[in-house]
Amino acid sequence: MKLKPLIHYVLSRIFAKINRLIPKDGRVIMFISTPDFSDNPRYLYEKAKELLEGYKFVWVVNDKTKFQNLDNESTVFVQYRTFEYLKWIIKAKYLILSHGVPYWKSGNQIAILLWHGLPIKRDGVWIKNYWHILPDFLTVPSRFVGVIYSSLFGVPPQDILELGIPRTDVLFLNKNNEKLKVELKEKLNLPLDKKVVLYAPTWREWNPTFQFKLFLELATNKELQKVLKINNAMLVFKPHPQEEANILSYEFPKNFHIITSNNMLKKGLTTNELLLVSDLLITDYSSIFWDYLILDRPMIFYVPDIDDYRAHRGLILEPFEEWVPGKIAYSVDALVKTISGVLEEGKDGFEYKRKWLRNIMYKHQDGKSSERIIRYFFHISRGEI
């Protein structure tokens, strides 16, 4: 660990010892996600507002001015590294988290980790220099994921709960909801009559401009433009937040649409709502495909750098080719050809494999993961819900 992060860690752990001496309010729940106000904590919060009375919900964000219209009697948004942030840190009993446990977490606080990804690429203690505080509980969608997470994060099996993943609720409940699909397309400014091909690659921290390179290859490909036009489709690109500025500076073609995290936040939408409007997903090593699996729609895995990715980050589920439920493309020409085939056919021949993986991944397929988690931790009976 480098010196600056090490100092931060040591000071935070000292604060955690002091924090433990301060009694906690069992009706204060703190939510922390990356990006702000997103992912599993966001979905759990929305359900908690419905089911929990008399609780205070505290959201930690980077810029609270973006959320002023969401402040209300039960919800407050606080900014990192402020006195207000410190005030709620020492009061909150429950921490709902998407990306790990903060170092300041004390022994009299309950950290519930709703991890943002599902297993495909290496993570947790399988990555060099991974330094973390264990959560008190980790929720997973199935025993299959629980076994992997126990190894990845070093969480004891008894602290891993098969209660589900909150953000999947919207997919299970609305996978055939055409009315909602139209409403979401309108919010996203997407043409109602066009098929949506969503491209959502993962982040390569060792190669921060790689997504821009991938985008340029597609944006300048004349054959892809032709394929999209013939099939009345458009390509929607969802870049990583750290790549957004580069990509937005480029004048993209007519059948391309860029959707940024900030744009989604302003519209009050989430990535899984973007999945609902998509007819075809193109991704790589991102865990987004596990969510899209619920919709039983075609996927393409574009992995031109698979050897490099294996060398730098590594994959958990190998052979990769045996696990992914869709066609694989290793070059831009192969990708365009595959997109053309899937759009023309309307299917990809992987329906059985998607069903098999869906049953391995999701113990509960009822769209009630958020409700189960709230009932478990906050002792609400079925009759009260």
C-alpha positions as CSV (number, residue, x, y, z in Angstrom):
1,M,0.0,0.0,0.0
2,K,1.3,3.5,-0.9
3,L,2.1,6.0,1.8
4,K,-0.9,8.3,1.4
5,P,-3.6,5.6,1.3
6,L,-1.8,3.9,4.3
7,I,-2.0,7.2,6.3
8,H,-5.7,7.5,5.4
9,Y,-6.3,3.9,6.5
10,V,-4.5,4.3,9.8
11,L,-6.3,7.5,10.7
12,S,-9.6,6.1,9.7
13,R,-9.1,3.0,11.9
14,I,-8.1,5.2,14.9
15,F,-11.4,7.2,14.3
16,A,-13.3,3.8,14.1
17,K,-12.0,3.0,17.7
18,I,-13.4,6.4,18.9
19,N,-16.6,6.0,16.9
20,R,-17.3,2.7,18.7
21,L,-17.6,4.6,22.0
22,I,-20.5,6.6,20.6
23,P,-24.0,5.0,20.8
24,K,-25.7,4.5,17.4
25,D,-29.2,5.3,16.4
26,G,-30.9,2.1,15.2
27,R,-33.3,4.2,13.0
28,V,-30.6,5.9,11.0
29,I,-29.5,4.1,7.7
30,M,-26.6,5.5,5.7
31,F,-26.3,4.7,2.0
32,I,-23.1,4.9,0.0
33,S,-22.8,4.0,-3.7
34,T,-20.5,4.6,-6.7
35,P,-21.6,6.5,-8.7
36,D,-23.7,8.6,-6.3
37,F,-27.3,7.6,-5.6
38,S,-27.1,4.5,-7.8
39,D,-26.9,0.7,-8.0
40,N,-28.2,-1.7,-5.3
41,P,-28.3,0.9,-2.5
42,R,-30.5,3.1,-4.6
43,Y,-33.0,0.3,-5.2
44,L,-33.0,-0.8,-1.6
45,Y,-33.5,2.9,-0.5
46,E,-36.6,3.2,-2.8
47,K,-38.2,0.1,-1.2
48,A,-37.1,1.2,2.3
49,K,-39.0,4.5,1.9
50,E,-42.2,2.4,1.2
51,L,-41.8,-0.1,4.1
52,L,-39.9,1.6,6.9
53,E,-41.6,4.3,9.0
54,G,-39.8,6.6,11.4
55,Y,-36.3,6.0,9.9
56,K,-33.8,8.6,8.7
57,F,-32.1,7.8,5.4
58,V,-28.7,9.4,4.9
59,W,-27.1,9.5,1.4
60,V,-23.4,10.3,1.1
61,V,-22.6,12.0,-2.2
62,N,-19.8,14.0,-3.8
63,D,-21.9,17.0,-4.6
64,K,-25.1,17.4,-2.6
65,T,-26.3,20.3,-4.7
66,K,-27.3,17.8,-7.4
67,F,-29.8,16.2,-5.0
68,Q,-31.4,19.2,-3.3
69,N,-34.8,18.4,-4.8
70,L,-34.7,14.9,-3.2
71,D,-34.2,16.1,0.3
72,N,-37.2,15.5,2.5
73,E,-38.3,14.8,6.1
74,S,-37.0,11.2,6.0
75,T,-34.0,11.7,3.6
76,V,-30.9,13.9,3.8
77,F,-28.0,14.1,1.3
78,V,-24.6,14.9,2.9
79,Q,-21.3,15.6,1.2
80,Y,-18.1,13.8,1.8
81,R,-15.5,15.4,4.1
82,T,-17.9,17.8,5.7
83,F,-18.9,18.3,9.4
84,E,-22.4,17.2,8.4
85,Y,-20.9,13.9,7.0
86,L,-19.1,13.4,10.3
87,K,-22.2,14.1,12.3
88,W,-24.1,11.3,10.5
89,I,-21.2,8.9,10.5
90,I,-21.2,8.8,14.3
91,K,-25.1,8.4,14.4
92,A,-25.8,5.8,11.8
93,K,-26.3,2.2,12.9
94,Y,-26.7,0.7,9.4
95,L,-24.4,1.2,6.4
96,I,-25.7,0.1,3.0
97,L,-22.8,-0.1,0.6
98,S,-22.1,-0.9,-3.1
99,H,-18.3,-0.8,-3.3
100,G,-16.8,-1.9,0.0
101,V,-16.7,-0.9,3.6
102,P,-15.3,2.5,4.7
103,Y,-12.3,2.3,7.0
104,W,-14.0,4.4,9.6
105,K,-16.7,1.8,10.2
106,S,-16.9,0.9,13.9
107,G,-17.7,-2.3,15.7
108,N,-21.2,-1.1,16.8
109,Q,-22.3,-0.3,13.2
110,I,-23.7,-2.9,10.8
111,A,-22.2,-2.9,7.3
112,I,-24.4,-4.6,4.7
113,L,-22.5,-4.9,1.4
114,L,-24.7,-5.1,-1.7
115,W,-21.7,-5.6,-4.1
116,H,-22.1,-3.8,-7.4
117,G,-20.8,-6.6,-9.6
118,L,-21.4,-10.3,-10.2
119,P,-18.5,-12.7,-10.8
120,I,-16.7,-12.9,-14.2
121,K,-13.5,-10.8,-13.7
122,R,-11.1,-11.1,-10.8
123,D,-11.9,-8.9,-7.8
124,G,-11.4,-8.6,-4.0
125,V,-8.4,-10.3,-2.4
126,W,-7.6,-11.9,-5.8
127,I,-6.3,-8.5,-6.9
128,K,-2.9,-7.3,-5.7
129,N,-2.8,-4.7,-3.0
130,Y,-6.5,-5.1,-2.2
131,W,-7.0,-3.6,1.3
132,H,-10.4,-3.8,2.9
133,I,-12.6,-4.0,6.0
134,L,-15.0,-7.0,6.1
135,P,-18.7,-6.3,6.0
136,D,-20.9,-7.7,8.6
137,F,-23.1,-9.2,5.9
138,L,-22.9,-9.6,2.2
139,T,-26.1,-10.3,0.1
140,V,-25.9,-12.6,-2.9
141,P,-28.4,-13.9,-5.5
142,S,-27.5,-17.6,-5.0
143,R,-25.2,-20.1,-3.3
144,F,-23.1,-20.2,-6.5
145,V,-22.3,-16.5,-6.1
146,G,-21.9,-16.9,-2.3
147,V,-19.1,-19.5,-2.6
148,I,-17.2,-17.3,-5.1
149,Y,-17.7,-14.1,-3.0
150,S,-16.6,-15.9,0.2
151,S,-13.3,-16.6,-1.6
152,L,-13.0,-13.2,-3.3
153,F,-13.6,-11.1,-0.2
154,G,-12.7,-13.4,2.7
155,V,-16.2,-13.1,4.1
156,P,-17.2,-16.1,6.3
157,P,-20.0,-18.2,4.7
158,Q,-22.3,-17.6,7.6
159,D,-22.3,-13.9,6.9
160,I,-23.3,-14.3,3.3
161,L,-27.1,-14.2,2.8
162,E,-28.9,-15.5,-0.3
163,L,-31.5,-12.7,-0.2
164,G,-31.0,-11.5,-3.8
165,I,-29.8,-8.3,-5.5
166,P,-32.0,-5.2,-5.2
167,R,-31.3,-3.8,-8.7
168,T,-32.5,-7.0,-10.4
169,D,-36.1,-6.4,-9.1
170,V,-36.9,-3.9,-11.8
171,L,-35.8,-6.4,-14.5
172,F,-37.7,-9.4,-13.1
173,L,-40.9,-7.3,-12.7
174,N,-40.8,-5.4,-16.0
175,K,-39.0,-7.7,-18.5
176,N,-42.2,-7.8,-20.7
177,N,-43.5,-4.3,-19.8
178,E,-43.8,-2.6,-23.2
179,K,-45.5,0.4,-21.8
180,L,-42.6,1.1,-19.4
181,K,-40.2,0.5,-22.3
182,V,-41.8,3.3,-24.3
183,E,-41.8,5.6,-21.3
184,L,-38.1,5.0,-20.7
185,K,-37.2,5.5,-24.3
186,E,-39.0,8.9,-24.2
187,K,-37.0,9.9,-21.1
188,L,-33.8,8.9,-22.7
189,N,-34.6,10.7,-26.0
190,L,-34.4,7.5,-28.0
191,P,-36.6,7.0,-31.1
192,L,-39.6,4.8,-30.3
193,D,-39.4,3.0,-33.7
194,K,-35.7,2.0,-33.6
195,K,-34.1,-1.1,-32.1
196,V,-31.6,-0.3,-29.4
197,V,-28.1,-1.9,-29.5
198,L,-26.5,-1.1,-26.1
199,Y,-22.7,-1.1,-25.9
200,A,-21.4,-1.2,-22.3
201,P,-17.8,-2.2,-22.0
202,T,-16.0,-2.5,-18.7
203,W,-13.2,-0.2,-17.4
204,R,-9.5,-1.1,-17.9
205,E,-7.7,0.8,-15.1
206,W,-4.3,0.0,-16.7
207,N,-5.4,1.4,-20.1
208,P,-7.7,4.4,-19.4
209,T,-8.2,5.4,-23.0
210,F,-9.1,2.0,-24.3
211,Q,-12.9,2.6,-24.3
212,F,-12.3,5.7,-26.4
213,K,-10.4,3.6,-28.9
214,L,-13.2,1.0,-29.0
215,F,-15.7,3.8,-29.5
216,L,-13.7,5.3,-32.4
217,E,-13.4,2.0,-34.2
218,L,-17.2,1.6,-34.1
219,A,-18.0,5.3,-34.8
220,T,-15.9,5.3,-38.0
221,N,-17.0,2.0,-39.3
222,K,-19.0,2.5,-42.5
223,E,-20.2,-1.1,-42.5
224,L,-21.7,-0.7,-39.1
225,Q,-23.6,2.4,-40.2
226,K,-25.0,0.4,-43.0
227,V,-26.1,-2.5,-40.8
228,L,-27.8,-0.1,-38.3
229,K,-29.7,1.7,-41.1
230,I,-30.8,-1.5,-42.8
231,N,-32.1,-3.0,-39.5
232,N,-33.7,0.3,-38.3
233,A,-31.4,0.3,-35.2
234,M,-29.2,2.7,-33.3
235,L,-26.1,2.1,-31.2
236,V,-26.3,3.5,-27.6
237,F,-22.9,3.8,-26.0
238,K,-22.7,3.8,-22.1
239,P,-19.0,4.8,-21.3
240,H,-17.3,4.6,-18.0
241,P,-17.6,7.9,-16.1
242,Q,-13.9,8.5,-16.4
243,E,-14.0,8.2,-20.2
244,E,-17.1,10.3,-20.7
245,A,-15.3,13.7,-21.4
246,N,-13.2,12.2,-24.1
247,I,-16.1,10.5,-25.9
248,L,-18.4,13.5,-25.6
249,S,-15.8,15.7,-27.4
250,Y,-16.2,13.5,-30.5
251,E,-18.9,14.2,-33.1
252,F,-20.6,10.9,-33.3
253,P,-22.6,9.5,-36.3
254,K,-26.3,9.8,-36.8
255,N,-27.2,6.4,-35.5
256,F,-25.1,6.7,-32.4
257,H,-26.3,7.9,-29.0
258,I,-24.1,8.5,-25.9
259,I,-25.6,8.2,-22.5
260,T,-23.5,9.3,-19.6
261,S,-23.9,8.6,-15.8
262,N,-24.6,12.3,-15.2
263,N,-27.3,12.3,-17.9
264,M,-28.9,9.3,-16.3
265,L,-28.7,10.9,-12.9
266,K,-30.4,14.1,-14.1
267,K,-33.3,12.0,-15.6
268,G,-33.6,9.9,-12.4
269,L,-32.8,6.7,-14.3
270,T,-30.5,3.8,-13.6
271,T,-28.4,1.5,-15.8
272,N,-30.9,-1.4,-15.4
273,E,-33.7,0.8,-16.8
274,L,-31.4,1.4,-19.8
275,L,-31.2,-2.4,-20.1
276,L,-35.0,-2.6,-20.2
277,V,-35.1,-0.6,-23.5
278,S,-32.2,-2.5,-25.1
279,D,-32.8,-5.2,-27.7
280,L,-29.2,-6.3,-28.0
281,L,-26.4,-5.9,-25.5
282,I,-22.7,-5.7,-26.5
283,T,-20.3,-6.0,-23.6
284,D,-17.0,-7.8,-22.7
285,Y,-15.9,-8.8,-19.2
286,S,-18.5,-6.5,-17.4
287,S,-20.9,-8.1,-15.0
288,I,-23.7,-6.2,-16.6
289,F,-24.4,-9.3,-18.7
290,W,-25.6,-11.2,-15.5
291,D,-28.3,-8.5,-15.1
292,Y,-29.2,-8.6,-18.8
293,L,-29.5,-12.4,-18.6
294,I,-32.8,-11.9,-16.8
295,L,-34.4,-10.3,-19.9
296,D,-33.5,-13.3,-22.1
297,R,-32.4,-11.1,-25.0
298,P,-29.4,-11.6,-27.3
299,M,-25.8,-10.6,-26.2
300,I,-22.5,-10.2,-28.0
301,F,-19.2,-10.3,-26.2
302,Y,-16.6,-8.1,-27.9
303,V,-13.2,-9.0,-26.5
304,P,-10.4,-7.9,-28.9
305,D,-8.0,-7.6,-25.9
306,I,-8.8,-10.8,-24.1
307,D,-5.2,-12.0,-23.7
308,D,-4.2,-8.6,-22.4
309,Y,-7.2,-8.5,-20.0
310,R,-6.3,-12.0,-18.7
311,A,-2.7,-10.8,-18.0
312,H,-3.6,-7.6,-16.3
313,R,-6.9,-8.3,-14.4
314,G,-7.7,-11.9,-14.9
315,L,-11.0,-13.8,-15.1
316,I,-12.7,-15.9,-12.5
317,L,-14.9,-18.0,-14.7
318,E,-12.7,-19.9,-17.2
319,P,-12.7,-20.9,-19.9
320,F,-14.4,-17.5,-20.7
321,E,-15.8,-18.9,-23.9
322,E,-17.7,-21.6,-22.1
323,W,-19.4,-19.3,-19.6
324,V,-20.7,-16.4,-21.7
325,P,-24.3,-16.8,-23.1
326,G,-23.7,-15.2,-26.4
327,K,-21.6,-15.0,-29.5
328,I,-18.0,-13.8,-29.1
329,A,-16.2,-11.3,-31.5
330,Y,-12.5,-10.8,-31.4
331,S,-12.3,-8.0,-34.0
332,V,-14.4,-5.1,-35.1
333,D,-15.2,-6.7,-38.5
334,A,-16.4,-9.9,-36.7
335,L,-18.4,-7.7,-34.3
336,V,-20.2,-5.9,-37.1
337,K,-20.9,-9.1,-38.9
338,T,-22.4,-10.6,-35.7
339,I,-24.5,-7.5,-35.0
340,S,-25.9,-7.8,-38.5
341,G,-26.8,-11.5,-38.1
342,V,-28.5,-11.0,-34.7
343,L,-30.5,-8.0,-35.8
344,E,-31.7,-9.7,-38.9
345,E,-32.6,-13.0,-37.1
346,G,-33.9,-11.4,-34.0
347,K,-32.3,-14.1,-31.9
348,D,-28.8,-15.6,-31.3
349,G,-29.4,-19.3,-30.5
350,F,-28.3,-19.0,-26.9
351,E,-31.7,-19.2,-25.3
352,Y,-31.0,-22.5,-23.5
353,K,-27.7,-21.4,-22.2
354,R,-29.2,-18.2,-20.8
355,K,-31.9,-20.2,-19.0
356,W,-29.2,-22.5,-17.5
357,L,-27.1,-19.6,-16.3
358,R,-30.1,-17.7,-15.0
359,N,-31.1,-20.7,-12.8
360,I,-27.5,-21.0,-11.5
361,M,-27.2,-17.3,-10.8
362,Y,-30.6,-16.4,-9.3
363,K,-32.2,-18.4,-6.5
364,H,-35.1,-16.0,-6.3
365,Q,-36.7,-14.8,-9.6
366,D,-39.7,-13.0,-8.1
367,G,-38.5,-9.4,-8.1
368,K,-38.6,-9.1,-4.3
369,S,-35.0,-9.0,-3.3
370,S,-35.2,-5.5,-1.8
371,E,-38.2,-6.6,0.3
372,R,-36.5,-9.7,1.5
373,I,-33.4,-7.7,2.6
374,I,-35.5,-5.1,4.5
375,R,-37.6,-7.8,6.1
376,Y,-34.5,-9.7,7.2
377,F,-32.6,-6.8,8.8
378,F,-35.4,-4.6,10.0
379,H,-37.7,-7.4,11.3
380,I,-40.8,-6.6,9.3
381,S,-43.2,-9.5,9.1
382,R,-44.9,-10.5,5.9
383,G,-48.2,-9.2,7.3
384,E,-46.8,-5.7,7.8
385,I,-45.7,-5.5,4.2
